[in-house]
Amino acid sequence: MVITLWLRFSDLAIETMHRVLIIDDERMVRATLRRILETRDFEVLEAENGRVGLERYQQDSSIDLVMADIVMPEMEGIETIQRLRQVNPTLQIVAMSGSGRTDNKDHLKTAKEVGAAAVLNKPFAVRDVIQTINRCLDLE
């Protein structure tokens, strides 16, 4: 008796796509980050504020990294980072904040103190975004 087994290459492929959740109240920032990341084979999810972002993460803990703005309505970034840390202490979080806003450096310093693995100043260069994410996910 001969058994023939056919496998497609896609059946054998190991899933390597990393999932990133972008939490930012500015649609253009989310769209820009989405374009940057999707062209580099990241899967991207979005949330318009910290409350929605936290809910999205709690519903889908297969997310590898969260990028969170600091100044947002409903739940600001520092609280979002703290609550994400409570849910998953090892989650990689990148805090972002606009350089034109008052106390930006203090916001980002506080974000690091409460658990952000890295910080990005807005506006950011594509290279900085990719290097930061690669460093956080040990892809370098």
C-alpha positions in Angstrom: 0.0 0.0 0.0 1.4 3.4 -1.0 0.2 6.6 0.7 0.9 9.8 -1.1 1.1 12.9 1.1 0.9 16.4 -0.5 1.9 19.4 1.6 2.0 23.0 0.4 5.0 25.0 1.4 2.6 27.4 3.3 1.5 24.4 5.5 5.1 24.1 6.7 6.0 27.8 7.0 6.7 29.0 10.5 4.7 32.1 11.5 7.2 34.9 11.8 4.9 37.9 11.4 5.0 40.1 14.5 1.8 41.8 15.6 1.9 45.5 16.7 -0.9 47.5 18.3 -0.7 51.2 17.7 -2.5 53.3 20.2 -2.8 57.0 19.2 -5.6 59.4 18.9 -4.2 61.0 15.7 -5.5 59.0 12.7 -2.6 60.3 10.5 0.0 59.0 13.0 -1.7 55.5 13.0 -1.9 55.5 9.2 1.8 56.5 8.9 2.9 53.8 11.3 0.7 51.3 9.7 2.3 51.9 6.3 5.8 51.8 7.7 5.2 48.5 9.5 3.1 46.7 7.0 5.7 47.2 4.3 8.1 45.4 6.6 5.7 42.5 7.2 4.4 43.4 10.6 0.7 42.8 11.2 -0.8 46.0 12.6 -3.8 46.7 14.8 -5.0 50.1 15.8 -6.8 51.8 18.7 -7.8 55.5 18.9 -7.2 55.8 22.7 -5.8 54.0 25.7 -9.1 52.5 26.8 -9.8 50.9 23.4 -6.1 49.9 23.2 -6.2 48.1 26.6 -9.5 46.4 25.6 -8.0 45.3 22.3 -4.9 43.9 24.0 -7.0 42.0 26.6 -9.0 40.4 23.8 -5.9 39.5 21.8 -2.8 38.8 23.9 -0.9 37.5 20.8 0.2 41.1 20.2 4.0 41.3 20.4 4.5 45.0 20.9 2.4 48.1 21.7 3.2 51.6 20.5 1.3 54.1 22.7 1.0 57.8 22.5 1.2 59.7 25.8 -1.3 62.5 25.4 -4.7 61.0 24.5 -8.4 61.4 25.5 -10.2 58.9 27.7 -7.1 57.1 29.0 -3.7 58.8 28.6 -0.6 56.9 27.7 1.0 56.7 31.2 -2.1 55.0 32.6 -2.3 52.8 29.5 1.3 51.6 30.0 0.7 50.9 33.7 -2.4 48.9 33.0 -0.8 47.0 30.1 2.1 46.2 32.5 -0.4 44.7 35.0 -1.9 42.5 32.3 1.5 41.4 30.9 4.7 42.4 32.7 6.9 41.3 29.8 5.0 43.1 27.0 7.2 45.3 24.8 5.8 48.8 24.9 7.1 51.9 23.0 5.9 55.2 24.2 5.5 58.1 21.8 5.0 61.8 22.3 5.1 65.0 20.2 8.1 67.2 20.6 6.0 70.3 20.3 4.0 69.6 23.5 5.0 70.9 26.9 6.9 68.6 29.2 7.4 66.1 26.4 10.8 64.9 27.9 9.1 64.5 31.3 6.3 62.5 29.7 8.7 60.1 28.0 10.9 59.8 31.1 7.8 58.9 33.2 6.8 56.4 30.5 10.1 54.6 30.8 9.8 54.7 34.6 6.4 53.0 34.5 7.4 50.3 32.0 8.0 51.4 28.5 10.8 49.5 26.9 11.6 52.4 24.6 10.5 55.9 23.7 10.1 57.8 20.4 9.8 61.6 20.0 7.3 62.8 17.3 7.9 63.5 14.6 10.0 60.4 14.1 12.1 59.1 11.2 11.2 55.8 9.6 14.7 54.5 10.5 14.2 55.3 14.2 10.8 53.5 14.3 12.2 50.4 12.7 15.3 50.3 14.8 13.3 50.8 18.0 10.9 48.0 17.2 13.6 45.7 16.0 15.5 46.3 19.3 12.4 45.7 21.4 11.6 42.4 19.6 15.2 41.2 19.4 15.1 41.3 15.6 18.5 43.0 15.1 
